[in-house]
Amino acid sequence: MDAEILARVQFAFTVMFHYIYPPLSIGLGIALVLMEGIWLKTGNILFHNMARFWTRIFALTFAIGVATGIVMEFEFGTNWATYSRFVGDIFGSALAAEGIFAFFLESGFLAVLLFGWNKVGPRVHFFSTCMVALGAHFSAVWIVVANSWMQTPAGYHLERMVDGKPVRLPLDHAVTPADLGSVRAVVDDFWAMVLNPSTIDRLTHVVLGAWLAGAFLVVSISAFYLLRRRHEEFARASLKVGLGFAIVATLLQMVSGDLTAVGVSRNQPVKLAAMEGLWDTQPYAPLTLAGWVDAKAEQTHGPAIPGLLSFLTWHDAAKPVAGLRQLPPDDFLRRFHPEATTPEQLATVRRNYWPNVPAVFQFYHLMITVGVLLLGLVLVSAFFWWRGWLWRTDWRPTRLLLGALVLSVLGPQIANQAGWFAAEMGRQPWIVWELLKTSQALSKVVTAHQILASMLMFTAVYALLFVMFIFLLTRKIQHGPDTEEESEELPDSWKAILRLDDQSSRA
C-alpha cells in the first residue's frame, strides 16, 4: 500500500478506537447529572450510591478517551502536514477553542467530581458534576465544528502568498497541486465558520449518539445485575434512570437523523446518492431498505419503497432527487478539468468524484438498522416497565429482554462507528468538500514504511489500553456499587442539607 492509503487507515484506526470513549463520557455525564439531581431532590441514599458508582465508570472512560485523543493531533502534523498548512487558520482555531472552552472547564471541575464527595457540600458537588458534563459537551461542539467545516466549508476565503504578501483569490478558484505551497484557507467570519451549513445537524446527531452510548451502558450493567440477582434495588433504580434516558435519546435521534439526511441532500448531494445507492436523477425516487450495490454495473439491488426518498428529502414524492450519474454537475467538473469537453469525457471524469459507493451504502444502512433495533428494544422495554413485567426476573420473557438489554451496549457503538464511516467515506475524494482532495493533503516527506511502523506501534499500545479498559471495567462491575452502610458516613453539612439526620428520618 502507498503512503496515502496507509495514512488514511492509520487515522481511521486511531479515530475508531478513540471514538469508543468520548461518547460514553458525554452520555454518562448526563446520567450523573440525573442521578445526583434525583439524590438532591429526594435525599434517598440509593441515588447517592448510584452516582458514586457511575462516577467511577465515568472516570475510567474519560481517562482512556484523553489518552487516545492526543495521538490524532500529532497525526495532523506528521501524516497530513499539507492539510494542516492549508486549513491551519481554520482548523487550529476550532481546536484552540476546544482547549479554552471545554478542556479547562471539564478538567477544572473533574477533581471535585471524583474526590470531593466528602470534602465539599452536596450542591457544590452537583454543580461540579454539571460543569464536567457541560465541558464534555463543549469538547464535542468544537470537534464537530472542525469536522463540519470540512464537510460544508463556510466563512473563509483563499489567499495566495505573492512576494511575501497575501493575495485574495476568487471563491470559485479550483485548487491544484501547484497551489499547495502558496495557497491556504483563511477565516473571514469566525461565527460563519462555526455555524457552517452542517454544524447544527451534525452536532445534534453526534451528541444524541453519545447520549445513547452512555444511556445503554447504564441499561446494560443494570440489566446484568438483575439477571444475576445482585444489587437488585440498585439495579432497578439505575435501570429506570438509564432506560428513561435511552427512550428520550432514541426518539430524539430518529428526528435528528431525518434532519441530518435532509441537510446532506442539500449540501452534499453526491454523498446522499451514495448512501442511498441512487444512480439516476428521478422523481418518486425510491428508498432502499436493505441490499447491496454493484458498482461496476452501477445498480443497487434490494427492496425499496417508491417515492419515499423524494418525500423524505423534499416532502414531495414527485420532486426528483439527484443521482450519481448526474453528480457532480458538468459546470463543476469543467472547473477542475477544462480539457473534458464531451459528455463521454465528463462521464469518465465524474466517476473520480464518487466515493466508494458500496461501502458508504452499507455503513449508512447499518447505522439505520441498528438505530431502528434500538428504538424497538426501548419501546418493548418501556411496555414491560409499564406493565410491571420488567422486574419479574424469574419469568422467561423478562430474562430474554434483560439479556438483550445487556447486549444493547454494543448498539450505539456500532451505530456511531458506522455513521462516522458513512459520513467520512461519503466525503471522498475530498478532505475539505469540493476544495481540497485527500490525495493532496498528505505530508510530502512521510513514507509508507514510516506510517506502517507507527501504525503497528499504535496498534500494540491501543490493544493494551483496550485490555486494561475491559479489565478495570469488569472489576468495577464485579465490585458493584457501595452499600448503604458503606456510604452512610456523610459530613454533617450534607446530612443537614439532604435532611438525612435522625430527626428528619423520624419525621
URCOR-V423655 format. One record per pair of residues at least 4 apart in sequence whose ideal C-beta (glycine too) atoms are under 8 Angstrom apart, sorted by sequence separation. I is the first residue (numbers start at 1). GAP is how many residues later the second one is. D is the distance in whole Angstrom. If there is no record, write none. Layout:
# URCOR-V423655
<<I;GAP;D> <I;GAP;D>>
This chain:
# URCOR-V423655
<<1;4;4> <2;4;7> <3;4;6> <4;4;6> <5;4;6> <6;4;6> <7;4;6> <8;4;6> <9;4;6> <10;4;6> <11;4;6> <12;4;6> <13;4;6> <14;4;6> <15;4;6> <16;4;8> <18;4;7> <19;4;7> <20;4;7> <21;4;6> <22;4;6> <23;4;6> <24;4;6> <25;4;6> <26;4;7> <27;4;6> <28;4;6> <29;4;7> <30;4;7> <31;4;6> <32;4;6> <33;4;6> <34;4;6> <35;4;6> <36;4;6> <37;4;6> <38;4;6> <39;4;7> <44;4;8> <45;4;6> <46;4;6> <47;4;6> <48;4;7> <49;4;6> <50;4;6> <51;4;6> <52;4;7> <53;4;7> <54;4;6> <55;4;6> <56;4;7> <57;4;7> <58;4;6> <59;4;6> <60;4;7> <61;4;6> <62;4;6> <63;4;6> <64;4;6> <65;4;6> <66;4;7> <69;4;8> <70;4;7> <71;4;7> <72;4;7> <73;4;8> <74;4;6> <75;4;5> <76;4;5> <77;4;6> <80;4;6> <81;4;6> <82;4;6> <83;4;6> <84;4;5> <87;4;5> <88;4;5> <89;4;7> <90;4;7> <91;4;6> <92;4;6> <93;4;6> <94;4;7> <95;4;7> <96;4;6> <97;4;6> <98;4;5> <99;4;5> <100;4;6> <101;4;7> <102;4;6> <103;4;6> <104;4;6> <105;4;7> <106;4;6> <109;4;6> <110;4;6> <111;4;6> <112;4;4> <115;4;7> <116;4;4> <120;4;4> <121;4;7> <122;4;6> <123;4;6> <124;4;7> <125;4;7> <126;4;7> <127;4;6> <128;4;6> <129;4;6> <130;4;6> <131;4;6> <132;4;7> <133;4;7> <134;4;6> <135;4;7> <136;4;7> <137;4;6> <138;4;7> <139;4;6> <140;4;6> <141;4;6> <142;4;7> <143;4;6> <144;4;6> <145;4;6> <146;4;7> <147;4;7> <148;4;6> <149;4;5> <161;4;7> <162;4;8> <169;4;4> <175;4;5> <179;4;4> <188;4;7> <189;4;6> <190;4;6> <191;4;6> <192;4;7> <195;4;5> <198;4;5> <199;4;6> <200;4;6> <201;4;6> <202;4;6> <203;4;6> <204;4;6> <205;4;6> <206;4;7> <207;4;7> <208;4;7> <209;4;7> <210;4;7> <211;4;6> <212;4;6> <213;4;7> <214;4;7> <215;4;6> <216;4;6> <217;4;7> <218;4;6> <219;4;6> <220;4;6> <221;4;7> <222;4;7> <223;4;6> <224;4;6> <231;4;5> <232;4;6> <233;4;7> <234;4;6> <235;4;6> <236;4;7> <237;4;7> <238;4;6> <239;4;6> <240;4;6> <241;4;6> <242;4;6> <243;4;6> <244;4;7> <245;4;6> <246;4;6> <247;4;6> <248;4;6> <249;4;6> <250;4;7> <251;4;7> <252;4;6> <253;4;6> <254;4;7> <255;4;7> <256;4;6> <257;4;6> <258;4;7> <259;4;6> <260;4;7> <261;4;7> <262;4;7> <263;4;6> <264;4;5> <265;4;6> <268;4;7> <269;4;6> <270;4;6> <271;4;6> <272;4;6> <273;4;8> <278;4;8> <294;4;7> <307;4;6> <308;4;6> <309;4;6> <310;4;6> <311;4;6> <322;4;6> <323;4;7> <328;4;4> <329;4;7> <330;4;6> <331;4;7> <332;4;8> <333;4;6> <334;4;6> <341;4;6> <342;4;7> <343;4;6> <344;4;7> <345;4;6> <346;4;6> <347;4;7> <349;4;8> <350;4;7> <355;4;8> <356;4;6> <357;4;6> <358;4;6> <359;4;6> <360;4;6> <361;4;6> <362;4;6> <363;4;7> <364;4;7> <365;4;6> <366;4;6> <367;4;6> <368;4;6> <369;4;6> <370;4;6> <371;4;6> <372;4;6> <373;4;6> <374;4;6> <375;4;6> <376;4;6> <377;4;6> <378;4;6> <379;4;7> <380;4;6> <381;4;6> <382;4;6> <383;4;6> <385;4;8> <388;4;8> <394;4;8> <395;4;7> <396;4;6> <397;4;6> <398;4;6> <399;4;6> <400;4;7> <401;4;6> <402;4;7> <403;4;7> <404;4;6> <407;4;8> <409;4;7> <410;4;6> <411;4;6> <412;4;6> <413;4;6> <414;4;6> <415;4;6> <416;4;6> <417;4;6> <418;4;6> <419;4;6> <420;4;6> <421;4;6> <422;4;6> <423;4;7> <424;4;8> <427;4;8> <430;4;6> <432;4;4> <436;4;6> <437;4;7> <438;4;8> <442;4;7> <446;4;6> <447;4;7> <448;4;6> <449;4;6> <450;4;6> <451;4;6> <452;4;6> <453;4;7> <454;4;6> <455;4;6> <456;4;7> <457;4;6> <458;4;6> <459;4;6> <460;4;7> <461;4;6> <462;4;6> <463;4;6> <464;4;6> <465;4;6> <466;4;6> <467;4;6> <468;4;6> <469;4;6> <470;4;6> <471;4;7> <472;4;6> <473;4;6> <474;4;6> <475;4;6> <482;4;4> <483;4;7> <484;4;6> <490;4;4> <491;4;7> <492;4;6> <493;4;6> <494;4;6> <495;4;8> <500;4;7> <501;4;7> <502;4;6> <503;4;7> <1;5;5> <39;5;6> <42;5;7> <75;5;7> <76;5;8> <97;5;8> <98;5;6> <99;5;7> <111;5;7> <120;5;5> <149;5;7> <161;5;6> <162;5;5> <175;5;8> <188;5;8> <194;5;7> <195;5;7> <225;5;5> <230;5;7> <264;5;8> <273;5;5> <294;5;5> <311;5;7> <314;5;4> <322;5;5> <328;5;6> <340;5;4> <355;5;5> <384;5;4> <385;5;5> <393;5;6> <394;5;8> <430;5;7> <431;5;5> <436;5;6> <446;5;6> <482;5;5> <490;5;5> <495;5;5> <496;5;7> <499;5;4> <500;5;7> <38;6;7> <39;6;8> <160;6;7> <161;6;8> <187;6;6> <225;6;5> <226;6;6> <272;6;8> <273;6;8> <293;6;8> <294;6;8> <310;6;7> <311;6;4> <313;6;8> <334;6;7> <339;6;8> <340;6;5> <384;6;4> <389;6;7> <392;6;5> <393;6;6> <427;6;6> <430;6;7> <431;6;7> <494;6;7> <495;6;5> <76;7;7> <77;7;6> <84;7;7> <159;7;4> <160;7;5> <225;7;7> <264;7;6> <265;7;5> <278;7;6> <293;7;5> <294;7;7> <310;7;5> <314;7;8> <333;7;6> <391;7;8> <430;7;6> <431;7;4> <1;8;8> <39;8;4> <76;8;5> <112;8;6> <116;8;7> <117;8;7> <120;8;8> <159;8;6> <175;8;6> <264;8;5> <292;8;8> <293;8;8> <310;8;7> <313;8;5> <337;8;8> <340;8;8> <389;8;7> <390;8;6> <429;8;5> <430;8;7> <490;8;8> <38;9;5> <39;9;5> <116;9;6> <159;9;5> <160;9;6> <225;9;7> <226;9;5> <276;9;8> <291;9;6> <292;9;6> <308;9;8> <310;9;5> <337;9;8> <340;9;5> <381;9;7> <389;9;6> <393;9;7> <429;9;6> <431;9;8> <492;9;8> <158;10;7> <159;10;6> <173;10;8> <225;10;4> <226;10;7> <291;10;5> <292;10;7> <307;10;4> <310;10;7> <428;10;6> <429;10;7> <431;10;5> <490;10;7> <36;11;7> <39;11;8> <157;11;6> <158;11;4> <261;11;7> <264;11;7> <276;11;7> <277;11;6> <291;11;2> <307;11;8> <310;11;5> <390;11;7> <35;12;5> <39;12;6> <112;12;7> <113;12;7> <116;12;7> <157;12;7> <222;12;8> <223;12;8> <276;12;6> <288;12;6> <290;12;5> <291;12;7> <309;12;6> <334;12;8> <337;12;5> <112;13;7> <158;13;8> <222;13;5> <225;13;8> <226;13;7> <289;13;7> <290;13;7> <291;13;8> <333;13;6> <157;14;7> <169;14;7> <222;14;8> <261;14;8> <277;14;7> <288;14;5> <289;14;5> <384;14;7> <35;15;5> <36;15;4> <76;15;8> <113;15;5> <158;15;6> <288;15;7> <289;15;7> <35;16;4> <112;16;4> <113;16;5> <222;16;4> <223;16;6> <277;16;5> <288;16;4> <289;16;7> <330;16;6> <333;16;5> <158;17;7> <221;17;8> <222;17;4> <287;17;6> <333;17;6> <384;17;6> <109;18;8> <286;18;4> <287;18;5> <32;19;6> <35;19;6> <109;19;4> <113;19;5> <160;19;7> <279;19;5> <286;19;6> <109;20;8> <162;20;8> <166;20;8> <218;20;6> <219;20;6> <222;20;6> <279;20;7> <286;20;5> <333;20;7> <381;20;6> <161;21;5> <218;21;8> <279;21;7> <286;21;7> <287;21;4> <380;21;7> <32;22;6> <73;22;7> <109;22;4> <110;22;6> <160;22;5> <278;22;7> <284;22;5> <285;22;7> <286;22;7> <287;22;4> <325;22;8> <328;22;7> <31;23;6> <32;23;6> <108;23;8> <109;23;5> <160;23;5> <218;23;7> <219;23;4> <277;23;3> <284;23;4> <286;23;6> <327;23;7> <159;24;7> <218;24;3> <219;24;6> <276;24;8> <285;24;4> <381;24;7> <106;25;8> <158;25;6> <159;25;7> <217;25;8> <285;25;4> <287;25;7> <325;25;8> <328;25;5> <28;26;6> <32;26;6> <105;26;6> <106;26;6> <109;26;7> <158;26;7> <216;26;7> <284;26;6> <298;26;8> <327;26;8> <108;27;8> <158;27;6> <159;27;5> <215;27;5> <218;27;7> <219;27;6> <283;27;6> <298;27;7> <327;27;8> <377;27;6> <106;28;8> <107;28;7> <157;28;7> <158;28;8> <215;28;8> <285;28;8> <377;28;7> <28;29;6> <29;29;7> <105;29;7> <106;29;3> <156;29;5> <157;29;6> <28;30;4> <105;30;4> <106;30;6> <156;30;6> <215;30;4> <216;30;6> <324;30;6> <104;31;8> <156;31;6> <157;31;5> <214;31;8> <215;31;4> <278;31;7> <377;31;6> <103;32;7> <106;32;7> <153;32;7> <155;32;6> <156;32;6> <25;33;6> <28;33;7> <102;33;5> <105;33;6> <106;33;7> <155;33;5> <276;33;6> <284;33;6> <324;33;7> <102;34;8> <155;34;4> <211;34;7> <212;34;7> <215;34;6> <283;34;8> <284;34;6> <374;34;7> <377;34;8> <155;35;7> <283;35;5> <285;35;7> <25;36;5> <102;36;4> <103;36;7> <155;36;7> <283;36;6> <285;36;4> <24;37;4> <25;37;5> <101;37;5> <102;37;4> <155;37;3> <156;37;6> <212;37;5> <283;37;5> <374;37;5> <154;38;5> <155;38;4> <211;38;4> <212;38;6> <282;38;6> <285;38;8> <373;38;7> <374;38;7> <102;39;7> <154;39;6> <155;39;8> <281;39;5> <282;39;7> <21;40;5> <25;40;6> <98;40;7> <101;40;8> <102;40;6> <281;40;7> <21;41;8> <24;41;8> <98;41;6> <101;41;7> <155;41;7> <208;41;6> <212;41;6> <272;41;8> <281;41;5> <282;41;7> <370;41;5> <374;41;7> <154;42;4> <281;42;5> <21;43;5> <22;43;5> <98;43;8> <153;43;7> <154;43;6> <278;43;6> <280;43;4> <21;44;3> <98;44;4> <149;44;6> <152;44;5> <208;44;5> <209;44;7> <278;44;8> <279;44;5> <281;44;8> <370;44;5> <371;44;6> <97;45;5> <98;45;6> <151;45;8> <152;45;4> <208;45;4> <276;45;8> <278;45;5> <279;45;5> <280;45;6> <281;45;5> <370;45;4> <152;46;4> <278;46;7> <279;46;6> <280;46;7> <18;47;7> <21;47;7> <22;47;7> <95;47;7> <149;47;5> <151;47;5> <152;47;8> <62;48;7> <94;48;5> <97;48;8> <145;48;8> <148;48;6> <205;48;7> <208;48;5> <265;48;5> <273;48;8> <366;48;7> <367;48;5> <370;48;7> <94;49;8> <145;49;5> <272;49;8> <273;49;6> <366;49;8> <18;50;4> <148;50;5> <149;50;8> <262;50;7> <272;50;8> <273;50;6> <274;50;7> <17;51;6> <18;51;5> <94;51;5> <95;51;7> <145;51;8> <148;51;4> <151;51;7> <205;51;5> <261;51;7> <262;51;6> <273;51;5> <367;51;4> <94;52;4> <204;52;5> <205;52;7> <261;52;8> <366;52;4> <367;52;4> <18;53;8> <269;53;5> <14;54;7> <18;54;7> <145;54;6> <148;54;5> <258;54;7> <270;54;7> <273;54;6> <364;54;7> <59;55;6> <91;55;5> <94;55;7> <144;55;7> <147;55;7> <148;55;7> <201;55;7> <204;55;7> <205;55;5> <363;55;5> <364;55;8> <367;55;6> <90;56;8> <204;56;8> <265;56;7> <363;56;8> <14;57;5> <15;57;6> <270;57;5> <14;58;6> <55;58;6> <91;58;8> <144;58;6> <145;58;8> <201;58;5> <202;58;7> <269;58;6> <270;58;6> <363;58;4> <364;58;4> <55;59;7> <90;59;6> <144;59;5> <201;59;4> <363;59;4> <11;61;7> <14;61;7> <202;61;8> <300;61;7> <360;61;8> <141;62;6> <144;62;5> <201;62;4> <295;62;5> <359;62;7> <360;62;6> <363;62;7> <364;62;8> <87;63;8> <140;63;7> <295;63;5> <11;64;6> <293;64;5> <10;65;7> <52;65;7> <198;65;6> <293;65;4> <360;65;5> <90;66;6> <140;66;6> <197;66;7> <198;66;8> <292;66;7> <359;66;6> <360;66;5> <140;67;6> <7;68;8> <11;68;7> <293;68;5> <10;69;7> <11;69;8> <197;69;8> <198;69;6> <292;69;8> <293;69;8> <356;69;6> <137;70;7> <140;70;7> <197;70;5> <198;70;8> <292;70;8> <355;70;5> <355;71;5> <7;72;4> <355;72;7> <356;72;7> <7;73;7> <288;73;8> <355;73;4> <62;74;8> <355;74;7> <290;75;6> <289;76;8> <353;76;6> <288;77;8> <352;77;7> <51;78;8> <290;79;7> <274;80;7> <277;80;7> <32;81;8> <274;81;5> <40;82;6> <39;83;8> <40;83;7> <270;83;7> <274;83;5> <270;84;7> <271;84;7> <277;84;5> <270;85;7> <275;85;6> <276;85;7> <40;86;6> <274;86;4> <275;86;6> <274;87;7> <276;88;8> <36;89;7> <37;89;7> <271;89;7> <275;89;4> <36;90;5> <33;93;8> <36;93;5> <86;94;7> <93;94;6> <89;95;7> <90;95;6> <33;96;6> <88;96;7> <89;96;7> <90;96;8> <32;97;5> <33;97;6> <86;97;7> <87;97;7> <89;97;5> <90;97;6> <93;97;7> <82;98;6> <86;98;5> <87;98;5> <89;98;6> <85;99;6> <86;99;6> <94;99;8> <29;100;8> <32;100;8> <33;100;5> <93;100;8> <94;100;8> <32;101;7> <332;102;7> <29;103;6> <30;103;6> <90;103;6> <29;104;3> <328;106;8> <26;107;8> <29;107;5> <29;108;7> <26;110;5> <25;111;5> <26;111;6> <257;111;7> <22;114;7> <26;114;6> <257;114;7> <152;115;5> <151;116;7> <152;116;7> <22;117;7> <151;117;7> <254;117;7> <22;118;7> <253;118;6> <250;121;8> <254;121;6> <250;124;6> <251;124;8> <250;125;5> <246;128;8> <250;128;5> <247;131;5> <246;132;5> <247;132;8> <243;135;7> <247;135;6> <243;138;6> <243;139;7> <243;142;7> <240;145;8> <275;147;6> <239;151;7> <275;151;6> <271;152;8> <274;152;5> <236;155;6> <271;155;4> <270;156;8> <271;156;7> <216;158;7> <268;158;7> <268;159;7> <57;160;7> <174;161;5> <174;162;5> <212;162;7> <264;162;8> <172;163;7> <54;164;7> <57;164;8> <229;164;6> <226;165;8> <268;165;7> <227;166;7> <239;166;8> <226;167;5> <227;172;7> <227;175;5> <226;176;6> <227;176;7> <223;179;4> <227;179;7> <223;180;8> <26;181;7> <30;181;6> <53;181;8> <223;182;4> <224;182;5> <27;183;5> <31;183;5> <222;183;8> <223;183;5> <26;184;4> <27;184;5> <30;184;6> <31;184;7> <50;184;6> <54;184;8> <25;185;8> <26;185;7> <27;185;7> <29;185;7> <49;185;6> <220;185;6> <23;186;6> <24;186;8> <27;186;5> <28;186;4> <219;186;5> <220;186;5> <23;187;4> <26;187;8> <27;187;2> <31;187;5> <46;187;7> <50;187;6> <220;187;7> <22;188;7> <26;188;7> <27;188;6> <46;188;7> <50;188;6> <220;188;6> <221;188;8> <23;189;8> <24;189;5> <25;189;8> <28;189;7> <219;189;6> <220;189;4> <23;190;4> <24;190;6> <27;190;7> <28;190;7> <47;190;7> <219;190;7> <23;191;7> <46;191;6> <50;191;7> <216;192;5> <217;192;5> <24;193;6> <216;193;5> <216;195;6> <216;196;5> <215;197;8> <212;199;8> <213;199;4> <212;200;4> <213;200;6> <35;203;8> <38;203;7> <209;203;6> <212;203;8> <213;203;7> <35;206;6> <209;206;7> <210;206;8> <34;207;6> <209;207;5> <31;210;7> <209;210;7> <31;211;7> <34;211;7> <31;214;6> <205;214;7> <30;215;7> <202;221;8> <27;222;8> <234;246;8> <185;247;8> <234;247;5> <231;249;5> <185;250;7> <230;250;6> <231;250;6> <224;253;7> <225;255;7> <221;256;6> <175;260;6> <180;260;6> <175;261;6> <177;263;6> <175;265;7> <151;272;7> <151;276;6> <150;277;7> <153;279;6> <153;280;6> <150;281;7> <152;281;6> <150;282;5> <151;282;6> <153;282;6> <149;283;8> <150;283;7> <87;345;6> <86;346;8> <83;348;6> <83;349;8> <87;349;7> <86;350;6> <80;351;8> <83;353;7> <86;355;7> <82;358;7> <83;358;3> <82;359;5> <83;359;8> <82;360;6> <80;361;5> <82;361;6> <80;362;7> <81;362;4> <82;362;7> <79;363;7> <80;363;6> <81;363;7> <79;364;6> <81;364;8> <78;365;7> <81;365;8> <79;367;6> <78;368;6> <118;371;8> <79;372;6> <118;372;7> <121;372;5> <122;372;5> <118;373;6> <121;373;7> <123;374;7> <122;375;6> <78;376;8> <118;376;8> <121;376;7> <122;376;6> <71;387;7> <23;389;7> <23;390;8> <20;393;6> <23;393;6> <68;394;7> <19;397;6> <68;397;7> <19;398;7> <67;398;7> <16;401;6> <19;401;6> <64;401;6> <16;404;8> <64;404;8> <15;405;7> <64;405;5> <12;409;8> <60;409;7> <12;412;8> <60;412;6> <60;413;6> <57;416;7> <60;416;7> <57;419;6> <56;420;6> <53;423;8> <53;427;7> <53;428;4> <52;429;7> <53;429;7> <8;430;7> <52;430;6> <50;431;6> <49;432;5> <49;433;5> <4;434;7> <49;434;7> <4;435;6> <7;435;6> <49;435;7> <52;435;7> <7;436;8> <49;437;8> <4;438;5> <46;438;7> <49;438;5> <3;439;6> <7;439;7> <45;439;5> <48;439;6> <10;441;6> <6;442;5> <13;442;7> <45;442;6> <48;442;8> <3;443;6> <45;443;7> <3;444;6> <7;444;5> <10;444;7> <14;444;6> <3;445;4> <6;445;4> <10;445;4> <13;445;7> <17;445;5> <2;446;6> <6;446;6> <9;446;7> <13;446;7> <1;447;7> <3;448;6> <10;448;7> <14;448;8> <17;448;8> <6;449;7> <13;449;8> <17;449;7> <43;455;4> <45;455;7> <43;456;5> <43;457;6> <40;458;7> <39;459;8> <43;461;8>>
